Structures are given as C-alpha cells and as structure tokens.
C-alpha cells in the first residue's frame, strides 16, 4: 500500500511557545513529527505540509469579528513552518480568503494529487488535534484514504483532544503504531519461553524473537534469535499480536526441521504444529537417503 505523510499546520504561531496561538506541547509534537519527516524522507514517500496563510484582515481574527487572535499572517515569522520543508514537499496553502476560515488541508487538488501518486494511506500529525487535524482527517476519510493518526505528533487547543480523537477513530481512522506502545503489547504476550523484542531503526519497527533452544548439533542449551520481522506502522494491536504468533510458528517449524536433521529421535512436543511435524518427517527421510 502506498503511503504518505501529512503534517498539518506545524507553524510557529501554533507550535512555538511564543506563538500567538501557542498550543501546549506544540514543540514536543514538532519533535515527533520531525522524526516522522526523517522516516518519510528515508522511505522516499510523499510528504504533504499544510499551512494556515491568512491575510492581515482575516475574518477569523478577533479584531475582525472572529474567535482567534491574529495568527499565521502571510509572510510573517508566525506563519513559517517549524520544520522547513525541502523542495519536493507538497505544500498546501489554506485560509487565504479573508472572508472564510479553512481548517482542512483537503481543498484544491490535494485528493487528486494523492491519488495520482497512488497514495492509499496517510500518516497524519500536526496542530491542532481538535481543529485543523480533525477537519483534515475527516475529509481524508471521506475521500476514502486510510488514515493512521500519529498520536504523539499532535496536540489540541482544548485539553488532550480526546473527544476529537474519538471522533476521528469513529469515522474510521486508526492510531499509528508507536514503538513504546508496541513493546508494551508484546510484553503482555506470554507464550512458552519466547520473548518478543521490538526495535526501531530510522522510524521502521522490527520484531525480534528470542527463545531458549537446545543446539541440536552440539546438544548445548543456548538462546536462539529469529530473523527480524518488519512491523508496519499502520499495524493495529490485534495485527501485531497475530504477527508475533505467526513468527513464533515459523520459528517452531524451523526448529523442528533442525532437530530432525541431526538426530534420529522424534522429540515429542505437543505444541509442534502438524505441518511442521510432516515437514520435519520429510526432511528426516531426505537426510537419511
Ligand atoms: Zn487560521
């Protein structure tokens, strides 16, 4: 599935502590989004950054009858991006009409641009959860894109943005997998002597399986490590658990084959999957011929 990163309104007036509409935790969200920006660059997937870009007399400003302090006025420091975009970033400019507010990044051709690039899933973060992020996400879902919310990469104007989060999830968005959260889920899985270890490298998540094993060649007890499995950031909690068990199944099949390779005994293991037993039996026959 082709993926893209969409960063909503990460601009000084929202993110910086001295911004005219500073959102609490804005810089922490920016730090998280910077990591995702690096991840998207490394993966060479499209990056879209939206920006509020108001004329000085915008109708959303208090002195012109609106509800907000003046913010993100065109060509001022407050309107600058917190993460400076490179030339290949798709910049979506909104709020230029003095008479109308525009929260969503989905206008003009954004949906068509994304479809032309074959994008099906958007990872979304930015500011603020309960206004521009929410409006953008709801429009993205209405345009039938899959949406993974970067929970730590967004902050709300009011409170924690929990209500807005629930609304987005109800509309069909899911949370992007966070490495600490994923490790917590894996720590809760208990299966024989297997340990599930997650590590993050350049924003990619990898699952390692560590298990006690008897080296069938030397007969010495030791620790085995399975090759790492890639875990998609779009993975859900249930999906992660399923992947972990599928990986264990492969490890067990592999171990069963190894065991039969060198020993003319059939280790009795009630947990061994039937397919592994059959395969191991065939391997044993092949080995003896
Ligand atoms: Zn605005």
Boltz pocket constraint, residues with backbone or C-beta under 6 A from the ligand:
constraints:
  - pocket:
      binder: B
      contacts: [[A, 52], [A, 54], [A, 60], [A, 71], [A, 72], [A, 95], [A, 102]]
      max_distance: 6.0
